[in-house]
Amino acid sequence: MTSSINENKSVIYRPIEKHERKQALDLWYCVFGGDNPGCFERDFTFEASPEYQEGDSIGAWCDGQLVSAIHIRRIKLQSRDDGIKYLCGGMSNVATLEKYRNQGLSRHLLRLGIERMERSNEFDLSMLGTGQYKHYSVLGWEQIRVPDTVIIQWKNFDAIINGIQWYSSSEIFASDRELMLDIHANYPREYQFDRSPSTMFEHCIGWNWQLHKVIIYIHREKEPGYIVIGKPDNINEIYISEWRAPNADVEEKILKI
């Protein structure tokens, strides 16, 4: 598929082939920065994207250069009400080189992504995270409200407070990997979803936790649960990023901690 970008240049839109992944990675790191090495490579790996299919990344080429690209993540969502699993098309890595912006390239790629999802008849819904709502709302995505972030004040942090031991994500995954996976899989909560298989939890969430240096407390009583606290640059604004518990009583205990 081609279209004219100006009088002298034309744009070719097509899926990004396997041998062209390096071009896509270079584009994404150029646009989004290289602070998180390895974050985009994961989108092409079985561990992080076990449902990935060739053609889920689509690009726009101008004079042989990849100048804009999008990526569709195939994410399994499990309803907390009836246990039914749904396939979600997570639209991500929407990027255009600065020189080629405001010319409709990414919007056209998004339309092609929507067409791909609809044509396959596999996807039940699509979602994305963005601060540019208008750019996506015209194509059918609707803005939803998510829970406010819970912020706590915590000065002079120590790994052991009031007899409670907190661990780094690396320590947790080294000693209690199976317990964490079991709690995460069996106790989903509102606004979260079950990542299936468990490798997606390890490589997406676990990787992100290690990157951002979170700390984790595991409630090890008869009904286990866990709570994850993020450590931002400002030590006075530590925040709760996730928790899992089998019921409200255990949830109350870990949140009070």
Order of alpha helices (4+ residues) and beta strands (2+ residues): beta-beta-alpha-beta-beta-beta-alpha-beta-alpha-beta-beta-beta-beta-alpha-alpha-alpha-beta-beta-beta-alpha
